[in-house]
Amino acid sequence: MALTKIIQRLFTRSNKAFGDVGEGIAEKFLEAAGYTILATNFTCKQGEIDIIARNDQLINFIEVKTRSSTDFGLPEEAVTPSKQRRISRAAKYFLHKHSYQNYSFRADIIAIILPKSGTPEIKHIRNAFSLDQ
């Protein structure tokens, strides 16, 4: 099924389904760029992280935000300071749990505009916010 038809069907479904498609697009985007996906939808009592990926010696904690348009702002604007703190706490827990001592890490945002028709616009914002929160 063509991507356009899938997107059109999503507009009749829930925001969760729409977000899940965005996360799938982000995963493929990252893999094409040479990243290895370590975890998706990592959840702990500290918070949730959409994608955790490794690129060389760098662990990336990635929040994916998907919108159908910019009518109500850019997708990345939805990553509020409180959301950043939850991601930071979950990232610290992940690093502790998996013993990634020899790795650097950062917090990224992948912002996706997924219009009803047309090609998705993907913006990878590296080092979008500090994990020292």
Residue frames as qw, qx, qy, qz and C-alpha x, y, z in Angstrom:
[[0.000, 0.891, 0.454, 0.000, 0.00, 0.00, 0.00],
 [0.390, 0.577, -0.026, 0.717, 1.34, 3.41, -0.93],
 [0.322, -0.159, -0.480, 0.800, 2.49, 5.73, 1.87],
 [0.220, -0.144, -0.102, -0.959, -0.08, 8.34, 0.83],
 [0.638, -0.331, -0.534, -0.445, -2.96, 5.88, 1.32],
 [0.598, -0.266, -0.633, 0.413, -1.60, 4.83, 4.72],
 [0.143, -0.036, -0.264, 0.953, -1.37, 8.47, 5.81],
 [0.407, -0.237, -0.287, -0.834, -4.92, 9.20, 4.63],
 [0.679, -0.349, -0.635, -0.120, -6.23, 6.24, 6.65],
 [0.463, -0.142, -0.547, 0.683, -4.42, 7.52, 9.72],
 [0.106, -0.189, 0.054, -0.975, -6.34, 10.77, 9.68],
 [0.664, -0.344, -0.332, -0.575, -9.44, 8.78, 10.57],
 [0.784, -0.232, -0.535, 0.213, -7.74, 6.96, 13.46],
 [0.557, -0.793, -0.166, 0.183, -6.33, 7.90, 16.83],
 [0.052, 0.931, -0.353, 0.080, -3.45, 10.23, 17.62],
 [0.663, -0.458, 0.590, 0.062, -1.61, 7.18, 19.00],
 [0.817, 0.321, 0.433, 0.207, -1.73, 5.43, 15.62],
 [0.387, 0.904, -0.029, 0.177, -0.55, 8.64, 13.95],
 [0.276, -0.835, 0.472, -0.062, 2.35, 8.92, 16.40],
 [0.812, -0.178, 0.545, 0.108, 3.24, 5.25, 15.93],
 [0.735, 0.597, 0.218, 0.239, 3.61, 5.80, 12.18],
 [0.108, 0.945, -0.250, 0.180, 5.86, 8.79, 12.87],
 [0.565, -0.615, 0.551, 0.002, 8.03, 6.66, 15.15],
 [0.860, 0.168, 0.449, 0.177, 8.29, 4.00, 12.44],
 [0.515, 0.822, 0.021, 0.243, 9.37, 6.63, 9.92],
 [0.197, -0.888, 0.394, -0.130, 11.95, 7.95, 12.41],
 [0.787, -0.320, 0.519, 0.094, 13.36, 4.44, 12.97],
 [0.795, 0.437, 0.316, 0.277, 13.83, 3.88, 9.23],
 [0.222, 0.943, -0.117, 0.219, 15.37, 7.35, 8.89],
 [0.438, -0.761, 0.476, -0.050, 17.88, 6.59, 11.66],
 [0.849, -0.068, 0.497, 0.166, 18.76, 3.15, 10.32],
 [0.663, 0.677, 0.170, 0.270, 19.37, 4.63, 6.86],
 [0.057, 0.927, -0.272, 0.253, 21.74, 7.13, 8.52],
 [0.553, 0.376, -0.674, 0.313, 23.75, 4.31, 10.11],
 [0.396, -0.433, 0.504, -0.634, 22.22, 4.21, 13.60],
 [0.379, -0.091, -0.921, 0.013, 21.55, 0.95, 15.43],
 [0.562, -0.505, -0.101, -0.647, 18.20, 0.90, 17.24],
 [0.153, 0.201, -0.855, 0.452, 18.72, -0.32, 20.82],
 [0.043, 0.415, 0.823, -0.386, 15.15, 0.14, 22.10],
 [0.173, -0.365, -0.376, -0.834, 11.82, 1.63, 21.14],
 [0.570, -0.581, -0.224, -0.536, 9.19, 2.89, 23.54],
 [0.497, 0.045, -0.686, 0.529, 11.49, 2.34, 26.51],
 [0.470, -0.673, -0.150, -0.551, 9.39, 2.81, 29.63],
 [0.488, -0.087, -0.687, 0.531, 10.32, 2.92, 33.29],
 [0.265, -0.755, -0.546, 0.248, 8.88, 4.65, 36.33],
 [0.297, -0.474, 0.038, 0.828, 11.03, 7.71, 35.54],
 [0.375, 0.612, -0.091, -0.690, 9.52, 8.25, 32.09],
 [0.807, 0.364, 0.460, 0.065, 9.38, 7.06, 28.49],
 [0.086, -0.588, 0.493, 0.636, 11.75, 7.40, 25.54],
 [0.769, 0.489, 0.020, -0.411, 10.52, 6.86, 21.99],
 [0.884, 0.395, -0.189, 0.167, 13.78, 5.60, 20.46],
 [0.488, -0.735, 0.426, 0.203, 17.19, 4.79, 21.90],
 [0.843, 0.523, -0.029, 0.123, 19.81, 4.39, 19.21],
 [0.618, -0.560, 0.311, 0.456, 23.57, 4.01, 18.99],
 [0.618, 0.771, -0.064, 0.141, 25.85, 5.62, 16.44],
 [0.500, 0.493, -0.529, 0.476, 29.50, 4.66, 16.99],
 [0.407, -0.131, -0.686, 0.589, 30.23, 5.48, 20.67],
 [0.206, -0.080, 0.140, -0.965, 27.21, 7.77, 21.06],
 [0.003, -0.442, -0.889, 0.118, 23.90, 6.77, 22.65],
 [0.158, -0.173, -0.211, -0.949, 21.00, 8.91, 21.39],
 [0.108, 0.445, 0.789, -0.411, 17.78, 9.32, 23.38],
 [0.024, -0.094, -0.480, -0.872, 15.26, 10.43, 20.80],
 [0.320, 0.484, 0.575, -0.577, 11.83, 11.98, 21.22],
 [0.136, 0.219, 0.706, 0.659, 9.70, 11.75, 18.07],
 [0.264, 0.523, 0.408, -0.700, 6.98, 14.33, 17.46],
 [0.190, 0.229, 0.761, 0.576, 4.69, 13.96, 14.47],
 [0.279, 0.535, 0.321, -0.730, 2.18, 16.49, 13.20],
 [0.549, 0.533, 0.609, 0.207, 0.03, 16.70, 10.09],
 [0.298, 0.787, 0.149, 0.519, 0.80, 20.39, 9.66],
 [0.398, -0.003, -0.376, 0.837, 2.34, 23.35, 11.46],
 [0.237, -0.669, -0.386, -0.589, -1.04, 25.02, 12.02],
 [0.630, -0.755, -0.118, -0.137, -0.60, 24.68, 15.78],
 [0.309, -0.820, 0.479, 0.052, 3.18, 25.07, 15.89],
 [0.465, 0.519, -0.715, -0.060, 6.21, 23.01, 15.04],
 [0.879, -0.204, -0.424, -0.070, 6.34, 19.41, 16.28],
 [0.602, 0.121, -0.506, 0.606, 9.52, 20.01, 18.28],
 [0.171, -0.450, 0.205, -0.852, 7.80, 22.78, 20.26],
 [0.800, -0.383, -0.224, -0.405, 5.74, 20.06, 21.97],
 [0.769, -0.052, -0.485, 0.414, 8.83, 18.79, 23.80],
 [0.302, -0.878, -0.026, -0.370, 8.25, 20.92, 26.87],
 [0.039, 0.617, -0.650, 0.441, 10.68, 21.39, 29.77],
 [0.700, -0.272, 0.509, -0.421, 8.70, 18.90, 31.88],
 [0.950, 0.299, -0.003, -0.092, 8.85, 16.34, 29.04],
 [0.481, 0.665, -0.497, 0.282, 12.59, 16.97, 28.77],
 [0.316, -0.537, 0.640, -0.450, 13.01, 16.26, 32.50],
 [0.893, -0.033, 0.336, -0.296, 11.10, 12.97, 32.21],
 [0.839, 0.497, -0.205, 0.079, 13.24, 11.92, 29.23],
 [0.167, 0.705, -0.578, 0.376, 16.38, 12.89, 31.14],
 [0.582, -0.393, 0.588, -0.402, 15.41, 10.78, 34.16],
 [0.950, 0.181, 0.200, -0.160, 14.53, 7.79, 31.96],
 [0.640, 0.659, -0.360, 0.166, 17.81, 8.17, 30.02],
 [0.106, -0.640, 0.658, -0.381, 19.84, 8.14, 33.24],
 [0.794, -0.162, 0.490, -0.322, 18.02, 5.01, 34.36],
 [0.899, 0.434, -0.028, -0.049, 18.67, 3.33, 30.99],
 [0.395, 0.715, -0.515, 0.261, 22.39, 4.19, 31.10],
 [0.378, -0.503, 0.664, -0.403, 22.68, 2.85, 34.66],
 [0.881, 0.031, 0.358, -0.306, 20.71, -0.32, 33.91],
 [0.892, 0.445, 0.034, 0.069, 22.71, -1.17, 30.77],
 [0.660, -0.547, 0.252, 0.449, 26.18, -0.02, 31.92],
 [0.613, 0.676, 0.162, 0.375, 27.13, 2.17, 28.96],
 [0.490, -0.745, 0.022, 0.452, 30.15, 3.70, 30.73],
 [0.481, -0.229, 0.438, 0.724, 32.34, 4.11, 27.63],
 [0.246, 0.575, 0.608, 0.489, 29.72, 5.92, 25.60],
 [0.046, 0.086, 0.100, -0.990, 28.80, 9.56, 25.21],
 [0.102, 0.558, 0.823, 0.002, 25.11, 10.40, 25.05],
 [0.071, 0.066, -0.067, -0.993, 22.76, 13.11, 23.91],
 [0.352, 0.525, 0.672, -0.385, 19.07, 13.98, 23.60],
 [0.034, -0.019, 0.570, 0.821, 17.68, 14.42, 20.09],
 [0.520, 0.458, 0.447, -0.566, 14.29, 15.26, 18.66],
 [0.161, 0.107, 0.760, 0.620, 13.00, 13.98, 15.36],
 [0.358, 0.473, 0.301, -0.747, 10.22, 16.29, 14.16],
 [0.213, 0.165, 0.841, 0.470, 8.01, 14.96, 11.39],
 [0.461, 0.358, 0.079, -0.808, 5.39, 16.76, 9.34],
 [0.240, 0.114, 0.942, 0.203, 3.18, 14.07, 7.84],
 [0.394, 0.238, -0.066, -0.885, 0.73, 15.77, 5.44],
 [0.772, 0.254, 0.441, -0.381, -2.36, 13.98, 4.12],
 [0.843, 0.497, 0.141, 0.150, -0.75, 13.80, 0.73],
 [0.287, 0.865, -0.355, 0.207, 2.88, 14.17, -0.14],
 [0.724, 0.184, -0.534, 0.396, 6.19, 13.21, 1.32],
 [0.609, -0.733, -0.241, 0.184, 6.90, 13.42, 5.05],
 [0.230, 0.800, -0.317, 0.454, 9.25, 16.20, 6.16],
 [0.852, -0.385, -0.255, 0.247, 11.79, 14.91, 8.66],
 [0.113, 0.829, -0.325, 0.440, 13.99, 17.14, 10.80],
 [0.829, -0.238, -0.386, 0.327, 16.62, 15.57, 13.06],
 [0.123, -0.888, 0.193, -0.398, 17.52, 18.02, 15.81],
 [0.772, 0.041, -0.493, 0.400, 20.73, 16.78, 17.39],
 [0.377, -0.109, -0.476, 0.787, 21.55, 17.71, 20.98],
 [0.173, -0.647, -0.461, -0.583, 18.11, 19.30, 21.27],
 [0.475, -0.770, 0.086, -0.417, 18.26, 19.64, 25.05],
 [0.083, 0.531, -0.761, 0.364, 20.48, 18.73, 27.98],
 [0.756, -0.242, -0.600, -0.100, 20.13, 15.44, 29.81],
 [0.378, 0.030, -0.581, 0.720, 21.57, 17.09, 32.94],
 [0.370, -0.457, -0.125, -0.799, 18.17, 18.06, 34.29]]
